[in-house]
Amino acid sequence: MAICALTQGHVPKTCKTASGVKEFLLINYENILTITKTAGVVSAITKTTLTKFFAYRQKAESSNWKQDGTGDAKVGTVAYDIIATMDILGIDQATQTELGLLINSTVGIIAHDNDGTYWLLGEDYGMDVVTDGMDAGTALGDFRGNKLTFKGRGFTRVSSVDPHIIAALLP
């Protein structure tokens, strides 16, 4: 039986930061070959040759992600549900074609939060689109575009990603 010794306590933050997601970086999950962590932080991601993460930039206060863990003391297991929501503004055929590909894919996601932190979502099995709502809007000022919800399940908590490796993952 593994011993899970605690290593530190927690002190509440006294400084304030911004919430929300600035952008999501997506790649087909099968193109992630290895993930290396140093002290729990993702320090390297090896991907198949000629593949890259694609940036899906988000407007302020439109997108988020969360993790919910569930443990069962009786059987000694833990599982995590990771959910990410994303807005894709505008409706055009090129975007709809790309979203069709995205909906049929399992992806790895790196969330870039407004506070500058990067987080790897879906490390164990990837993330899948579970809802896709397209809305043309009614009033002139209504939202027009797609709202996507991704869900992943795994046994690993989300890990932060070293910002120094991001540039090498993008086009």
Secondary structure, DSSP 8 states (H G I E B T S, - for coil): --------------S----SEEEEEEEEGGGEEEEEEETTEEEEEEE-TT---EEEE--TTS-EEEEEEEEETTTTEEEEEEEEEEEEES--HHHHHHHHHHHTSEEEEEEEETTS-EEEE-TTT-EEEEEEEEE--SSTTS--EEEEEEEEEESS--EEE-GGGHHHH--
